[in-house]
Amino acid sequence: MALLAFFPFTLLVFSSSSCSAIWFQHPHRYIQKKTMLELASRIGINYGRQGNNLPSPYQSINFIKLIKAGHVKLYDADPESLTLLSQTNLYVTIAVPNHQITSLSANQTTADDWVKTNILPYYPQTQIRFVLVGNEILSVQDRNITANVVPAMRKIVNSLRAHGIHNIKVGTPLAMDSLRSTFPPSNSTFREDIALPLMLPLLKFLNGTNSYFFINLQPYFRWSRNPNNTTLDFALFQGNSTYTDPHTGLVYHNLVDQMLDSVIFAMTKLGYPYIRIAISETGWPHSGDIDETGANVFNAATYNRNLIKKMTAIPPIGTPARPGSPIPTFVFSLFNENKKPGSGTQRHWGILHPDGTPIYDIDFTGQKPLTGFNPLPKPTNNVPYKGQVWCVLVEGANEAELEEALRMACARSNTTCAALAPGRECYEPVSVYSHASYALNSYWAQFRSQNVQCYFNGLAHETTTNPGNDRCKFPSVTL
């Protein structure tokens, strides 16, 4: 009864000799489920390009075809990629970068020009299905962008309609930071500061255009921040534990369903219980910094394999609050992106090496039995590391970049590089490499609490091996 109070619908089935279409009827409109099934059954892959070692778009798209993904999501509207994709049967999602949102919202002509440049030359040969305006706009913390996202989306739809295009849906991917509370799912609400100024107009737009609420869903971060509150099996779809929402009685077997339903309940509380959901990003990092527990190949492969198996199931599984509902899903990501800033996991979500070989085996069709894959390496970091950590230079680091990093590290604080002064304990050997090695480690150890990462544009990484010696002692961080 609790479920019906939130999600009333009537199921109607129409059959013919050639096909059957399933529709959900509710007070405002019909939703053709056949189209939803077609979109959802094609598991997508996010194709990001923030790396200096990535293959060409031509090679990358061939790799996407080889892994049998059905949909590719770009983070822009790259002309070369869109042209190449016209020669495939892949569905395509393109994006409007955050910095273009304000200008698109300013007047209809700008949006018309964007559509003429980025869609009309390629459509319909390139099977564009979604246009995503911005990415995680709340994380940018630019109120101007936030205020303009829905007007920009509306103007793009106006332009598409003017050209007779009705099967491209427009949305914007949000992260879970749009929610104030998510546990239990039935308690979920959107943040007070955005509920009325942003979420209500967004939901009204999505409802009126029959589009999707796109959510970037990363259970890894939810689990790893407090692994004592959620079991790893629950996060990886292993089915060995459940959670029952005390208010609805809905039983959850995995963290993804729990997170998705929290979005559904939040939308319902603003008066929009029927808007469809799509997962614009989800995955699991296969490596990371030493303090990033659970980032390993075993967990990444397990998560993505189970995710695909769930999302390609026929009939669709849905979630406890929306059983049987198809959910278009995009795995993150095709490659590691080594130019991304931040902690180590940010650069280790890929499923392929740059040469196209798999980091781990995966089947995007969902047809391969989970027992049919080769054995995975056993995880070694599923519990938090306890001990000392240092920051050391990577092999082959560029000397000019090291000189610049050395100056930066020594300029911020008088104490960071004190041990490198002539006659002091770390002065010798006198070389850029030796001095930068100490300086970056010292800088990281001193300012790590202020979110300084042991990365330095790819010059350094964390280690549990002490790089110092009896004379020159490198400061460490204790986890």
Sequence and secondary structure as in RCSB ss.txt:
>XXXX:A:sequence
MALLAFFPFTLLVFSSSSCSAIWFQHPHRYIQKKTMLELASRIGINYGRQGNNLPSPYQSINFIKLIKAGHVKLY
DADPESLTLLSQTNLYVTIAVPNHQITSLSANQTTADDWVKTNILPYYPQTQIRFVLVGNEILSVQDRNITANVV
PAMRKIVNSLRAHGIHNIKVGTPLAMDSLRSTFPPSNSTFREDIALPLMLPLLKFLNGTNSYFFINLQPYFRWSR
NPNNTTLDFALFQGNSTYTDPHTGLVYHNLVDQMLDSVIFAMTKLGYPYIRIAISETGWPHSGDIDETGANVFNA
ATYNRNLIKKMTAIPPIGTPARPGSPIPTFVFSLFNENKKPGSGTQRHWGILHPDGTPIYDIDFTGQKPLTGFNP
LPKPTNNVPYKGQVWCVLVEGANEAELEEALRMACARSNTTCAALAPGRECYEPVSVYSHASYALNSYWAQFRSQ
NVQCYFNGLAHETTTNPGNDRCKFPSVTL
>XXXX:A:secstr
 HHHHH   EEEEEE SS EEEEEE SS EEEHHHHHHHHHS EEEE    SS   HHHHHHHHHHTT SEEEES
S  HHHHHHHTTS  EEEEEE GGGHHHHHH HHHHHHHHHHHTTTTTTTSEEEEEEESSSHHHHT HHHHHHHH
HHHHHHHHHHHHTT  S EEE  EEGGGEEE SSGGG EE HHHIIIIIHHHHHHHHHTT EEEEE  HHHHHHH
 TTTS HHHHTT  S  EE TTT  EESSHHHHHHHHHHHHHHHTT    EEEEEEE   S   TTSTT SHHHH
HHHHHHHHHHHT SS  B SSSBT    EEES SB  TT  SSGGGG   SB TTS BSS   TTS S GGGS  
    S SS   SEEEEEE TT  HHHHHHHHHHHHHH TTTTGGGSTTSTT  S SHHHHHHHHHHHHHHHHGGG
T  TTTTTTEEEESS    SSS    EE 
